[in-house]
Amino acid sequence: MPDTQKILKVLRDEQMLQSRHCRLLETQQRALLACDRKRFYDTQTEHAQLLAQLEVQLEARQAAFRGEDDEPIVLSEIVDDLPERSRRQLLNVRDTLRLTLDRIQELSRQNERLINNELEYIAFTLDLFVEAGRKADILYGGRSLNGCRLLLDRLA
C-alpha cells in the first residue's frame, strides 16, 4: 500500500505550483492584450524557472505513484481502500488540480493565439512598409525618405 500522506503532499505541492503557473499565464495574457511587450518579456525568466520546478514536481509525483513492485499506481485504486476523511482530501486535491490544469490549457491556447495575432500584425506592418517603399520608388540608401513618409501616411 502506498503512502497516502506522501501522495497527498505531492498533489498539494503540484496544485500550489500549477496555481502559480495559472496566475503567471494570466499576467502574460494581460500583457499581451495590452500589447505590453516589456511586461510580457519580464515574465519569461519566472516562467522558465516555474517550468523547471514543474519538471522536478513531475518526477516527485511519478515516484510517489509507484507501488512496491515499481508499477505505476492509479489514484482511483488507492482511494477505494482509504478512510472517508483521507479519501475526501485526495479527491478534493485531485479535482482542484484538474480544474487548474484545464484553466492552464485554456490560457495557453489563448496566449498562443494572441502571440500569433501579434506576429501576423507585425508581418502585415512590415509588408505595408515594404510595399509603400516600392510604390514611392525609394531605393534603399538612395533618395529622400520624405516621399515614402507621405505615401505611408496616405496608405495608413
Beta strands, then each sheet from edge to edge (+ up, - down):
end
